[in-house]
């Protein structure tokens, strides 16, 4: 399978290992997905690993670049 064959699909794969346990997420999303759709499963996986919910400001999630706050 060549990932570039599916032009309209974004793939996210992440594994987190700590204290002898591995938590993983593998998702395929439409290319026009929002940052919340991409980061939501990642945050949920980390929350499951730590056993509590993070209080994240969803408006501030995304790509950082110089001048973003201006």
C-alpha positions as CSV (number, residue, x, y, z in Angstrom):
1,X,0.0,0.0,0.0
2,X,1.3,3.4,-1.0
3,X,0.0,6.2,1.2
4,X,0.3,8.6,-1.7
5,X,-2.3,6.7,-3.7
6,X,-5.0,8.1,-1.6
7,X,-4.7,11.9,-2.1
8,X,-7.7,12.9,0.0
9,X,-6.7,11.0,3.1
10,X,-4.6,12.1,6.1
11,X,-3.0,9.4,8.3
12,X,-2.1,9.8,12.0
13,X,-0.3,7.1,13.9
14,X,1.1,7.5,17.4
15,X,2.3,5.2,20.2
16,X,3.0,6.2,23.8
17,X,4.9,3.8,26.1
18,X,5.5,4.3,29.7
19,X,5.5,2.2,32.9
20,X,5.4,-1.0,30.8
21,X,2.2,-0.1,29.0
22,X,1.8,1.0,25.4
23,X,-1.1,3.2,24.2
24,X,-1.6,3.6,20.4
25,X,-3.8,5.4,18.0
26,X,-4.0,4.9,14.2
27,X,-6.6,6.9,12.3
28,X,-7.3,7.9,8.7
29,X,-9.1,11.2,8.1
30,X,-10.2,13.2,5.2
31,X,-7.6,15.6,4.0
32,X,-9.8,18.6,4.9
33,X,-10.1,17.6,8.5
34,X,-9.8,20.1,11.4
35,X,-7.0,20.1,14.0
36,X,-9.6,19.0,16.6
37,X,-10.3,15.9,14.5
38,X,-6.6,15.1,14.3
39,X,-5.6,15.9,17.8
40,X,-8.7,14.7,19.6
41,X,-7.8,10.9,19.3
42,X,-4.2,11.7,20.3
43,X,-5.3,13.7,23.4
44,X,-7.8,10.9,24.3
45,X,-5.0,8.3,24.1
46,X,-2.8,10.3,26.4
47,X,-5.6,10.9,28.8
48,X,-6.2,7.2,28.9
49,X,-2.5,6.6,29.6
50,X,-2.5,9.0,32.5
51,X,-6.0,8.2,33.8
52,X,-7.4,11.7,33.9
53,X,-8.7,14.4,31.5
54,X,-6.5,17.3,30.4
55,X,-8.0,20.8,30.5
56,X,-6.9,22.0,27.1
57,X,-7.9,25.2,25.4
58,X,-9.1,23.8,22.0
59,X,-8.9,27.2,20.4
60,X,-5.1,27.3,20.9
61,X,-4.4,23.8,19.5
62,X,-2.8,23.7,16.1
63,X,0.5,24.6,14.5
64,X,2.7,27.2,16.2
65,X,4.5,29.7,14.1
66,X,6.2,33.0,15.0
67,X,3.7,35.8,15.2
68,X,0.7,33.5,15.7
69,X,-0.3,35.4,18.9
70,X,-0.2,38.8,17.2
